[in-house]
């Protein structure tokens, strides 16, 4: 059996650590994408308002 430290709980601990890391990275990535999308939308709205004046 593969044991990566931590007694008999090594596999469980490392799998949980890996899943947590994946979730944090994906959450950060999604937040950055949404942030860029919102700023692009704001820029479009500002340009539309400037053109109307």
N, CA, C and O atoms as a CHARMM CRD file, in Angstrom:
* protein
*
  212
    1    1 UNK  N      0.84600  -1.18700   0.00000 PROA 1      0.00000
    2    1 UNK  CA     0.00000   0.00000   0.00000 PROA 1      0.00000
    3    1 UNK  C      0.88800   1.24700   0.00000 PROA 1      0.00000
    4    1 UNK  O      1.92400   1.28300   0.66400 PROA 1      0.00000
    5    2 UNK  N      0.47700   2.24800  -0.73800 PROA 2      0.00000
    6    2 UNK  CA     1.22600   3.50300  -0.81300 PROA 2      0.00000
    7    2 UNK  C      0.88100   4.34500   0.39900 PROA 2      0.00000
    8    2 UNK  O     -0.28900   4.62300   0.66200 PROA 2      0.00000
    9    3 UNK  N      1.90400   4.74800   1.13600 PROA 3      0.00000
   10    3 UNK  CA     1.68700   5.58800   2.31600 PROA 3      0.00000
   11    3 UNK  C      2.61600   6.78300   2.20700 PROA 3      0.00000
   12    3 UNK  O      3.83500   6.63100   2.27600 PROA 3      0.00000
   13    4 UNK  N      2.05700   7.95200   2.04000 PROA 4      0.00000
   14    4 UNK  CA     2.85100   9.16800   1.87900 PROA 4      0.00000
   15    4 UNK  C      2.84600   9.91400   3.20500 PROA 4      0.00000
   16    4 UNK  O      2.30200  11.01300   3.30500 PROA 4      0.00000
   17    5 UNK  N      3.44500   9.32100   4.20700 PROA 5      0.00000
   18    5 UNK  CA     3.52900   9.93300   5.53200 PROA 5      0.00000
   19    5 UNK  C      2.18300   9.95700   6.24000 PROA 5      0.00000
   20    5 UNK  O      1.17900   9.50500   5.69000 PROA 5      0.00000
   21    6 UNK  N      2.16200  10.47300   7.43200 PROA 6      0.00000
   22    6 UNK  CA     0.96500  10.68400   8.23700 PROA 6      0.00000
   23    6 UNK  C      0.24400   9.38600   8.61100 PROA 6      0.00000
   24    6 UNK  O     -0.98600   9.34900   8.66500 PROA 6      0.00000
   25    7 UNK  N      0.97500   8.37400   8.85500 PROA 7      0.00000
   26    7 UNK  CA     0.34800   7.12100   9.29700 PROA 7      0.00000
   27    7 UNK  C     -0.51500   6.51100   8.21000 PROA 7      0.00000
   28    7 UNK  O     -0.14500   6.53000   7.03700 PROA 7      0.00000
   29    8 UNK  N     -1.64100   5.98200   8.58400 PROA 8      0.00000
   30    8 UNK  CA    -2.55100   5.37400   7.61900 PROA 8      0.00000
   31    8 UNK  C     -3.46500   6.38100   6.93000 PROA 8      0.00000
   32    8 UNK  O     -4.29900   5.99300   6.11200 PROA 8      0.00000
   33    9 UNK  N     -3.32400   7.66000   7.24400 PROA 9      0.00000
   34    9 UNK  CA    -4.21500   8.68000   6.69800 PROA 9      0.00000
   35    9 UNK  C     -3.56300   9.51100   5.59200 PROA 9      0.00000
   36    9 UNK  O     -4.15500  10.48400   5.12400 PROA 9      0.00000
   37   10 UNK  N     -2.37200   9.14700   5.17600 PROA 10     0.00000
   38   10 UNK  CA    -1.62900   9.93800   4.19700 PROA 10     0.00000
   39   10 UNK  C     -2.36900  10.14800   2.89300 PROA 10     0.00000
   40   10 UNK  O     -2.46000  11.27500   2.40600 PROA 10     0.00000
   41   11 UNK  N     -2.90000   9.07600   2.32100 PROA 11     0.00000
   42   11 UNK  CA    -3.60400   9.18900   1.04200 PROA 11     0.00000
   43   11 UNK  C     -4.81600  10.10600   1.19600 PROA 11     0.00000
   44   11 UNK  O     -5.03400  10.98900   0.36600 PROA 11     0.00000
   45   12 UNK  N     -5.60400   9.90500   2.24900 PROA 12     0.00000
   46   12 UNK  CA    -6.79200  10.72700   2.48400 PROA 12     0.00000
   47   12 UNK  C     -6.41300  12.20600   2.61500 PROA 12     0.00000
   48   12 UNK  O     -7.05100  13.07400   2.01900 PROA 12     0.00000
   49   13 UNK  N     -5.37900  12.47600   3.39300 PROA 13     0.00000
   50   13 UNK  CA    -4.96300  13.86200   3.62200 PROA 13     0.00000
   51   13 UNK  C     -4.51000  14.50500   2.32300 PROA 13     0.00000
   52   13 UNK  O     -4.90300  15.63600   2.03600 PROA 13     0.00000
   53   14 UNK  N     -3.68800  13.81400   1.52300 PROA 14     0.00000
   54   14 UNK  CA    -3.17000  14.40100   0.29400 PROA 14     0.00000
   55   14 UNK  C     -4.24800  14.56100  -0.77000 PROA 14     0.00000
   56   14 UNK  O     -4.21300  15.51900  -1.54100 PROA 14     0.00000
   57   15 UNK  N     -5.20800  13.63400  -0.82300 PROA 15     0.00000
   58   15 UNK  CA    -6.32300  13.79200  -1.75700 PROA 15     0.00000
   59   15 UNK  C     -7.15900  15.00700  -1.37100 PROA 15     0.00000
   60   15 UNK  O     -7.54100  15.79700  -2.23400 PROA 15     0.00000
   61   16 UNK  N     -7.43900  15.15800  -0.10400 PROA 16     0.00000
   62   16 UNK  CA    -8.19700  16.33100   0.36200 PROA 16     0.00000
   63   16 UNK  C     -7.43600  17.61900   0.09500 PROA 16     0.00000
   64   16 UNK  O     -8.02300  18.62000  -0.31500 PROA 16     0.00000
   65   17 UNK  N     -6.13600  17.59300   0.32700 PROA 17     0.00000
   66   17 UNK  CA    -5.31000  18.76800   0.05300 PROA 17     0.00000
   67   17 UNK  C     -5.36100  19.10800  -1.43500 PROA 17     0.00000
   68   17 UNK  O     -5.51800  20.27200  -1.80100 PROA 17     0.00000
   69   18 UNK  N     -5.23000  18.11300  -2.27900 PROA 18     0.00000
   70   18 UNK  CA    -5.26000  18.32900  -3.72600 PROA 18     0.00000
   71   18 UNK  C     -6.59900  18.87400  -4.19900 PROA 18     0.00000
   72   18 UNK  O     -6.64000  19.80600  -5.00300 PROA 18     0.00000
   73   19 UNK  N     -7.69800  18.29900  -3.70700 PROA 19     0.00000
   74   19 UNK  CA    -9.02000  18.78900  -4.09000 PROA 19     0.00000
   75   19 UNK  C     -9.23900  20.22000  -3.62800 PROA 19     0.00000
   76   19 UNK  O     -9.81200  21.03100  -4.35600 PROA 19     0.00000
   77   20 UNK  N     -8.79000  20.52700  -2.43200 PROA 20     0.00000
   78   20 UNK  CA    -8.91200  21.89400  -1.92500 PROA 20     0.00000
   79   20 UNK  C     -8.12000  22.86300  -2.79000 PROA 20     0.00000
   80   20 UNK  O     -8.60400  23.95000  -3.10700 PROA 20     0.00000
   81   21 UNK  N     -6.91600  22.48400  -3.17200 PROA 21     0.00000
   82   21 UNK  CA    -6.10200  23.33100  -4.03300 PROA 21     0.00000
   83   21 UNK  C     -6.78300  23.56100  -5.38100 PROA 21     0.00000
   84   21 UNK  O     -6.79600  24.68300  -5.88600 PROA 21     0.00000
   85   22 UNK  N     -7.34400  22.50900  -5.95900 PROA 22     0.00000
   86   22 UNK  CA    -8.04700  22.64200  -7.24300 PROA 22     0.00000
   87   22 UNK  C     -9.23400  23.59000  -7.11400 PROA 22     0.00000
   88   22 UNK  O     -9.45000  24.43700  -7.98100 PROA 22     0.00000
   89   23 UNK  N    -10.00300  23.45300  -6.03800 PROA 23     0.00000
   90   23 UNK  CA   -11.16800  24.31200  -5.83500 PROA 23     0.00000
   91   23 UNK  C    -10.74100  25.76900  -5.66600 PROA 23     0.00000
   92   23 UNK  O    -11.37700  26.66400  -6.22100 PROA 23     0.00000
   93   24 UNK  N     -9.68300  26.01500  -4.91500 PROA 24     0.00000
   94   24 UNK  CA    -9.21300  27.39100  -4.70100 PROA 24     0.00000
   95   24 UNK  C     -8.72600  27.99300  -6.01600 PROA 24     0.00000
   96   24 UNK  O     -9.03800  29.14400  -6.32000 PROA 24     0.00000
   97   25 UNK  N     -7.97000  27.23400  -6.79300 PROA 25     0.00000
   98   25 UNK  CA    -7.45400  27.73500  -8.07200 PROA 25     0.00000
   99   25 UNK  C     -8.60400  28.02800  -9.03500 PROA 25     0.00000
  100   25 UNK  O     -8.61100  29.07700  -9.67900 PROA 25     0.00000
  101   26 UNK  N     -9.57100  27.12100  -9.14100 PROA 26     0.00000
  102   26 UNK  CA   -10.71000  27.34800 -10.03500 PROA 26     0.00000
  103   26 UNK  C    -11.55300  28.54300  -9.58700 PROA 26     0.00000
  104   26 UNK  O    -12.03200  29.30900 -10.42300 PROA 26     0.00000
  105   27 UNK  N    -11.73300  28.70300  -8.29800 PROA 27     0.00000
  106   27 UNK  CA   -12.49500  29.84700  -7.78800 PROA 27     0.00000
  107   27 UNK  C    -11.79800  31.15900  -8.12000 PROA 27     0.00000
  108   27 UNK  O    -12.44400  32.12500  -8.52500 PROA 27     0.00000
  109   28 UNK  N    -10.49200  31.19300  -7.94900 PROA 28     0.00000
  110   28 UNK  CA    -9.72100  32.39200  -8.27200 PROA 28     0.00000
  111   28 UNK  C     -9.80500  32.69200  -9.75900 PROA 28     0.00000
  112   28 UNK  O     -9.99100  33.84400 -10.15400 PROA 28     0.00000
  113   29 UNK  N     -9.66900  31.66100 -10.58500 PROA 29     0.00000
  114   29 UNK  CA    -9.72200  31.84100 -12.03600 PROA 29     0.00000
  115   29 UNK  C    -11.08700  32.39300 -12.45700 PROA 29     0.00000
  116   29 UNK  O    -11.16300  33.32800 -13.25500 PROA 29     0.00000
  117   30 UNK  N    -12.17000  31.81000 -11.91500 PROA 30     0.00000
  118   30 UNK  CA   -13.51300  32.27400 -12.26400 PROA 30     0.00000
  119   30 UNK  C    -13.73100  33.72200 -11.82200 PROA 30     0.00000
  120   30 UNK  O    -14.37200  34.49500 -12.53400 PROA 30     0.00000
  121   31 UNK  N    -13.20700  34.09000 -10.66300 PROA 31     0.00000
  122   31 UNK  CA   -13.35100  35.46700 -10.18100 PROA 31     0.00000
  123   31 UNK  C    -12.61500  36.43400 -11.10000 PROA 31     0.00000
  124   31 UNK  O    -13.11800  37.52000 -11.38800 PROA 31     0.00000
  125   32 UNK  N    -11.43700  36.05100 -11.55900 PROA 32     0.00000
  126   32 UNK  CA   -10.68100  36.92000 -12.47100 PROA 32     0.00000
  127   32 UNK  C    -11.39500  37.08800 -13.80500 PROA 32     0.00000
  128   32 UNK  O    -11.43300  38.19000 -14.35300 PROA 32     0.00000
  129   33 UNK  N    -11.95800  36.00800 -14.33100 PROA 33     0.00000
  130   33 UNK  CA   -12.68900  36.07500 -15.59700 PROA 33     0.00000
  131   33 UNK  C    -13.90500  36.98300 -15.44100 PROA 33     0.00000
  132   33 UNK  O    -14.17200  37.82400 -16.29900 PROA 33     0.00000
  133   34 UNK  N    -14.63400  36.81100 -14.34900 PROA 34     0.00000
  134   34 UNK  CA   -15.81900  37.64600 -14.12600 PROA 34     0.00000
  135   34 UNK  C    -15.42500  39.10700 -13.95200 PROA 34     0.00000
  136   34 UNK  O    -16.11300  39.99600 -14.45400 PROA 34     0.00000
  137   35 UNK  N    -14.34300  39.36100 -13.25600 PROA 35     0.00000
  138   35 UNK  CA   -13.85800  40.72600 -13.04200 PROA 35     0.00000
  139   35 UNK  C    -13.55900  41.38700 -14.38500 PROA 35     0.00000
  140   35 UNK  O    -13.96100  42.52600 -14.62200 PROA 35     0.00000
  141   36 UNK  N    -12.85600  40.67600 -15.26200 PROA 36     0.00000
  142   36 UNK  CA   -12.55000  41.22800 -16.59000 PROA 36     0.00000
  143   36 UNK  C    -13.82400  41.49700 -17.37800 PROA 36     0.00000
  144   36 UNK  O    -13.92800  42.51800 -18.05800 PROA 36     0.00000
  145   37 UNK  N    -14.79500  40.59000 -17.29300 PROA 37     0.00000
  146   37 UNK  CA   -16.05200  40.74000 -18.02200 PROA 37     0.00000
  147   37 UNK  C    -16.81600  41.96600 -17.53000 PROA 37     0.00000
  148   37 UNK  O    -17.36600  42.71700 -18.33500 PROA 37     0.00000
  149   38 UNK  N    -16.85500  42.17100 -16.22600 PROA 38     0.00000
  150   38 UNK  CA   -17.56600  43.31800 -15.65400 PROA 38     0.00000
  151   38 UNK  C    -16.89400  44.62300 -16.08200 PROA 38     0.00000
  152   38 UNK  O    -17.57800  45.58100 -16.44100 PROA 38     0.00000
  153   39 UNK  N    -15.57000  44.66700 -16.04800 PROA 39     0.00000
  154   39 UNK  CA   -14.87800  45.88900 -16.45700 PROA 39     0.00000
  155   39 UNK  C    -15.07700  46.17800 -17.93400 PROA 39     0.00000
  156   39 UNK  O    -15.20600  47.33900 -18.32300 PROA 39     0.00000
  157   40 UNK  N    -15.10400  45.13200 -18.77200 PROA 40     0.00000
  158   40 UNK  CA   -15.38100  45.34000 -20.19900 PROA 40     0.00000
  159   40 UNK  C    -16.78700  45.90400 -20.38300 PROA 40     0.00000
  160   40 UNK  O    -16.99400  46.80200 -21.19900 PROA 40     0.00000
  161   41 UNK  N    -17.74100  45.38700 -19.63500 PROA 41     0.00000
  162   41 UNK  CA   -19.11700  45.87600 -19.72200 PROA 41     0.00000
  163   41 UNK  C    -19.19500  47.33800 -19.28900 PROA 41     0.00000
  164   41 UNK  O    -19.90100  48.13300 -19.91000 PROA 41     0.00000
  165   42 UNK  N    -18.49000  47.68600 -18.25000 PROA 42     0.00000
  166   42 UNK  CA   -18.47300  49.08400 -17.78600 PROA 42     0.00000
  167   42 UNK  C    -17.87600  49.98700 -18.85800 PROA 42     0.00000
  168   42 UNK  O    -18.39600  51.07300 -19.11300 PROA 42     0.00000
  169   43 UNK  N    -16.78900  49.54700 -19.48800 PROA 43     0.00000
  170   43 UNK  CA   -16.17400  50.35700 -20.54500 PROA 43     0.00000
  171   43 UNK  C    -17.13100  50.57500 -21.70700 PROA 43     0.00000
  172   43 UNK  O    -17.21200  51.67800 -22.24800 PROA 43     0.00000
  173   44 UNK  N    -17.85500  49.53000 -22.09100 PROA 44     0.00000
  174   44 UNK  CA   -18.82000  49.64900 -23.18800 PROA 44     0.00000
  175   44 UNK  C    -19.91900  50.63100 -22.81800 PROA 44     0.00000
  176   44 UNK  O    -20.31400  51.45700 -23.64000 PROA 44     0.00000
  177   45 UNK  N    -20.41200  50.55000 -21.59900 PROA 45     0.00000
  178   45 UNK  CA   -21.47400  51.45700 -21.17000 PROA 45     0.00000
  179   45 UNK  C    -20.99200  52.90500 -21.12600 PROA 45     0.00000
  180   45 UNK  O    -21.72500  53.81900 -21.50500 PROA 45     0.00000
  181   46 UNK  N    -19.77100  53.11000 -20.66700 PROA 46     0.00000
  182   46 UNK  CA   -19.22800  54.47700 -20.61700 PROA 46     0.00000
  183   46 UNK  C    -19.08700  55.03400 -22.02400 PROA 46     0.00000
  184   46 UNK  O    -19.45000  56.18500 -22.26700 PROA 46     0.00000
  185   47 UNK  N    -18.56500  54.23600 -22.96400 PROA 47     0.00000
  186   47 UNK  CA   -18.43400  54.69400 -24.35400 PROA 47     0.00000
  187   47 UNK  C    -19.79100  55.00800 -24.95600 PROA 47     0.00000
  188   47 UNK  O    -19.92900  55.98500 -25.69200 PROA 47     0.00000
  189   48 UNK  N    -20.79900  54.19200 -24.65200 PROA 48     0.00000
  190   48 UNK  CA   -22.13900  54.44600 -25.17900 PROA 48     0.00000
  191   48 UNK  C    -22.69400  55.76100 -24.62600 PROA 48     0.00000
  192   48 UNK  O    -23.33500  56.52100 -25.35200 PROA 48     0.00000
  193   49 UNK  N    -22.44900  56.02500 -23.35000 PROA 49     0.00000
  194   49 UNK  CA   -22.91600  57.28600 -22.76500 PROA 49     0.00000
  195   49 UNK  C    -22.19500  58.47300 -23.36600 PROA 49     0.00000
  196   49 UNK  O    -22.80400  59.51700 -23.59900 PROA 49     0.00000
  197   50 UNK  N    -20.89700  58.32800 -23.62200 PROA 50     0.00000
  198   50 UNK  CA   -20.13000  59.43200 -24.20800 PROA 50     0.00000
  199   50 UNK  C    -20.59000  59.71600 -25.64100 PROA 50     0.00000
  200   50 UNK  O    -20.60800  60.87000 -26.06800 PROA 50     0.00000
  201   51 UNK  N    -20.95400  58.68700 -26.37100 PROA 51     0.00000
  202   51 UNK  CA   -21.40400  58.88000 -27.74900 PROA 51     0.00000
  203   51 UNK  C    -22.77900  59.55100 -27.80700 PROA 51     0.00000
  204   51 UNK  O    -23.08900  60.25700 -28.76700 PROA 51     0.00000
  205   52 UNK  N    -23.59600  59.32900 -26.78200 PROA 52     0.00000
  206   52 UNK  CA   -24.92000  59.93800 -26.76000 PROA 52     0.00000
  207   52 UNK  C    -24.85700  61.43700 -26.49100 PROA 52     0.00000
  208   52 UNK  O    -25.78400  62.16700 -26.84200 PROA 52     0.00000
  209   53 UNK  N    -23.79700  61.89200 -25.88400 PROA 53     0.00000
  210   53 UNK  CA   -23.69600  63.32100 -25.52300 PROA 53     0.00000
  211   53 UNK  C    -23.22600  64.16200 -26.66200 PROA 53     0.00000
  212   53 UNK  O    -23.09100  65.37700 -26.51800 PROA 53     0.00000
